[in-house]
C-alpha cells in the first residue's frame, strides 16, 4: 500500500493506527490504493 500511495511504510502505519492527523489528500490516496482493484469501499465510524 505504501508504494501505491508513494509514501513510506511508517506513514501507512500512522494512518492505520489513527495516530496521525492526516490531510484529506493523504486519505484519498490511501482509499485509492486500497480500492484500486475494487469497485466499492464502505467507510464506517470506528
N, C-alpha and C positions, 0 to 999 in steps of 0.2 A: 504494500500500500504506500509506503514512503516513496518508493521510486515513481509510482504512478502520480503522486502528488508533487514530486520534485522537492521533497523536504527530507530532513534527517529522521531516523527512526525514533530519536528522542522526542521530536515534535509530535509524532503519531502517538507515542506513549503518553505524553501530556494530554493530548486530546482525549484519548481513551480513558484516562483516569480522572477526567474532569478537573484536573489541577491547573489547567492553563485557561487564561482568559483570551480566547482566540477570536480573530476577526471573522466576519461573515464570509469573506473571500476564502479563508482557510477552510471553514466548514463546507463551503461549496465545493472546493477541490476534493475534500475528503469524501463527500457524498458522491461526487463524480467518479472517484477511484473505486469506491465500494460498489457502485451500481453500473459500472462500465458495461457489464455483460448481462445486466438485469433490466427489466422493463419498469419496475416499480420499487420504491423504497418507502416504507411506512415508518414514520417517526412517532414515538410515544413518549410522554413525560416519564422521567425517572421516579 
